Amino acid sequence: MQVVKYMFQPHGDDRGQLIALEEGKDIPFAVRRIYYMYETADGVTRGYHAHKHLQQILVCIHGSCKIRLDNGQESKVVSLEKPYEGLYVANTMWREMFDFSPEAVLLVLASEFYDENDYIRDYDEFLSFVRKEASNP
């Protein structure tokens, strides 16, 4: 499984740092929705789902967290620790976000508007979905 991590270009001077993200340049899809997670309690794991179509870029803009990605055949854990790192999460990729540091803020840029029908929330259903997709290229 290939993990794609983006390193965004910081722009800074004696006033501080700034990251600017642009569709088609820094983000490989049109951004339809932006949300973020914060004040995640110690020991909590978020996610536990995949999407049929939606793609995401995850950026831990404050603190750190870990992301478990699973494509149905292989699983990898990726750490997000810097506000200029972005993790690309493709559709049909199971994701779990965990090990949030105190005061962590995880920003998510999504390719689609919220649609409950796009979610796969059961792991066995996810495995069936990816097997079906692989047999129908």
Phi, psi and omega in degrees: 000131178269129175256127182251116178245127178266143172247108182280149184280112175284146175237118184212164174206201183294349178275338182137196185246154178217137173242127176247130180244132181235136175302142176077344178249301179261335182244125188278019179205164174288132181275120180255339183208143177229132174211168178214154179248138177208169183052040176287124184296150179304132177085358181277138172248132180254169176096253185056048178198170172227172177235146178286322186233326188295141173245155181218156164240126179252133179226120175274094188283347175211132181078211182210161174200173178238149180236125173262121177250139183218123180260011180097345178237332187214149179232139177223149175250131181238133176266137172246117188229352184230141184290354177256010176258134175234137179254123176278129177239111182287166171296167183051038177235117176292137181225144175222127179253131186206179178055048178288132174286161176302137179067018177294143175232117180254113180269137180235126174254122186243146183280347184225159171291162179300130177211106182304329180293344179277345183279143167241108187258356179248126186297319179295322175296321177300313180300319177297319181297313182291326176295318179295316178298321180293329180276350178235069183291000000 
